[in-house]
Amino acid sequence: MAKTPISIRLETDLLNWFKHVAPQGYQVMIQDILRDYRRAREHREQNILGRAQQIFTQYHAKCFWHLRKDLVVTLENLSIIQNGLRKYGGLEGLRIAAELDLNEEPKPCQSPRFKK
């Protein structure tokens, strides 16, 4: 895969840690961590979208009567689902809307290669 040179500012202690842990491949290690983070984020997004689609179908009559029944939930319209749950879903809707929050970050990398 092609690589693009970039300039990035890291805190000195963080960079020193990477160089200590992987002296010959610290840049590769940083890239692997970023790639794992991206995969975790994409996986979380897909899980949330699947859950949001189920919720949309289940709560259509109560919270989403004004939307087409065949709506496909996407990242672009996820906030409409969250807002409908918050506005018309009562306490249960508030709880479910919080479940669909993309801003909750995925768990840190659990890959064995980063446990040095």
Phi, psi and omega in degrees: 000138181294146179241145180247124178291136178225168172246129181224140179259120177243150175296142185304315182296326179291314179298318179298323178296314178300316180294327178289316183287322182223072187302324182266352184213037183294327179291322177295320179297316177299316179298318179297319179296317178295320179295317177297320178298315179299316179298317179297319180295314180296320178297316178298316179301315180296319178297317180295318179296320177297315179296317180298323178295317177298315181296318179302314180295314183295322186254015185304311183296326185274320189241339189231027183303335184275356179252155178299140180295335182266018178302134173261121182285129179232173176299328182290328182249009179302323181296331177295320179294313179300314182295320177297320177296316181295322186280320188242356187264002180065203181297321178298319178297321177297317180296315182293320178301322178295326177299330185269013183284114179286342183283347174288119187288148175294161179297153178301161180305132178250008182296135181300333183291348180256009181255052181269000000 
